[in-house]
Amino acid sequence: MILAWYFQKRIMASTLVVLVVLLGLSFTFELIDEIGNASGSYGFAQALVYSLMQTPEALVRDLPLMGLIGALVGLGSLASSSEIVAARAAGWSLTRIVGLSAVPGFVLGLVGVLVAQWVVPFSSVTAENYK
């Protein structure tokens, strides 16, 4: 049971790192695009606020890719330190390892659905009204 939590924790941690990095890149590109649209009363501060309001939409759009890359990075780090081999030697089946690897993905998917249903509609409308 402890090993199962450890696997899930490592995969979720690597997924969160990937999420932060890719969301930061998406925010940066959105901000650069908005700065290009700057004119008169629409300056850097307004572009920054608009880009921040668009971040939940980018999160929902890119969440499957972030989850996939995060899971691959997490499993790769477990494999590089031979922890998957140790789990197999302890009697774990590949089905169990794959099932444990999928749990953080399901949690991330649930968070994505919640953000898509409650946060994105509000932030998108607010961002367009702000612009």
C-alpha positions as a printed Julia matrix, in Angstrom:
131×3 Matrix{Float64}:
   0.0    0.0     0.0
   2.83   2.39    0.8
   4.47   1.65   -2.53
   1.19   2.38   -4.32
   0.97   5.8    -2.68
   4.6    6.42   -3.53
   4.05   5.62   -7.22
   0.98   7.83   -7.4
   2.71  10.66   -5.56
   5.71  10.58   -7.9
   3.51  10.55  -11.01
   1.31  13.37   -9.69
   4.34  15.46   -8.72
   5.88  15.13  -12.17
   2.52  15.92  -13.76
   2.2   19.08  -11.68
   5.7   20.17  -12.67
   4.83  19.66  -16.34
   1.54  21.5   -15.79
   3.26  24.52  -14.26
   5.92  24.67  -16.99
   3.5   24.32  -19.92
   0.95  26.67  -18.37
   3.71  29.21  -17.82
   4.73  28.92  -21.46
   1.14  29.26  -22.6
   0.7   32.35  -20.42
   3.91  33.87  -21.76
   2.87  33.34  -25.37
  -0.6   34.76  -24.68
   0.96  37.8   -23.03
   3.33  38.38  -25.96
   0.39  38.14  -28.35
  -1.63  40.62  -26.3
   1.27  43.07  -26.05
   1.31  43.08  -29.84
  -2.31  44.31  -29.74
  -1.44  47.18  -27.39
  -2.69  50.61  -28.32
  -3.59  53.86  -26.6
  -5.31  52.91  -23.36
  -4.59  49.18  -23.67
  -1.09  48.69  -22.28
   1.04  46.11  -20.53
  -1.0   46.0   -17.31
  -4.24  45.36  -19.19
  -2.57  42.71  -21.36
  -1.21  41.04  -18.22
  -4.64  40.91  -16.56
  -6.28  39.65  -19.77
  -3.66  36.92  -20.14
  -4.15  35.84  -16.52
  -7.9   35.62  -17.1
  -7.31  33.42  -20.16
  -5.09  30.97  -18.23
  -7.96  28.66  -17.06
  -9.05  28.22  -20.67
  -5.5   27.27  -21.66
  -5.39  24.85  -18.73
  -8.52  23.03  -19.89
  -7.35  23.05  -23.51
  -3.9   21.62  -22.76
  -4.7   19.39  -19.77
  -4.72  16.06  -21.66
  -1.28  16.77  -23.11
   0.03  17.88  -19.73
  -1.31  14.74  -18.08
   0.22  12.48  -20.71
   3.64  14.12  -20.58
   3.57  14.21  -16.77
   2.7   10.52  -16.54
   5.47   9.64  -18.99
   7.98  11.72  -17.06
   6.87  10.18  -13.76
   7.02   6.62  -15.06
  10.34   7.39  -16.71
  11.8    8.62  -13.45
  10.51   5.52  -11.67
  11.98   3.3   -14.37
  15.35   5.08  -14.39
  15.8    4.39  -10.69
  14.64   0.75  -11.14
  11.63   1.21   -8.88
   9.31  -0.39  -11.42
  11.64  -3.38  -11.58
  11.57  -3.6    -7.78
   7.77  -3.48   -7.78
   7.69  -6.26  -10.37
  10.1   -8.29   -8.24
   7.8   -7.75   -5.27
   5.04  -9.45   -7.21
   3.19  -6.51   -8.74
   1.62  -7.15  -12.14
   1.85  -4.73  -15.05
  -1.9   -4.27  -14.77
  -1.55  -3.05  -11.21
   1.26  -0.65  -12.13
  -0.75   0.75  -15.06
  -3.84   1.07  -12.86
  -1.91   2.97  -10.21
  -0.44   5.19  -12.91
  -3.93   6.03  -14.18
  -5.27   7.26  -10.84
  -3.45  10.64  -10.95
  -4.77  11.05  -14.5
  -8.34  10.51  -13.33
  -7.86  13.06  -10.54
  -6.42  15.54  -13.04
  -9.33  14.87  -15.4
 -11.83  15.55  -12.62
 -10.1   18.83  -11.81
 -10.18  19.7   -15.52
 -13.93  19.07  -15.73
 -14.56  21.2   -12.65
 -12.45  24.05  -14.01
 -14.13  23.77  -17.42
 -17.62  23.91  -15.92
 -17.23  26.62  -13.31
 -14.09  28.67  -13.83
 -13.62  28.95  -17.6
 -17.04  30.43  -18.47
 -16.66  33.13  -15.85
 -13.04  33.95  -16.64
 -13.58  34.03  -20.41
 -16.54  36.4   -20.2
 -14.73  38.57  -17.68
 -11.61  38.67  -19.88
 -13.55  39.69  -22.99
 -15.42  42.39  -21.05
 -12.14  43.64  -19.6
 -10.52  43.88  -23.01
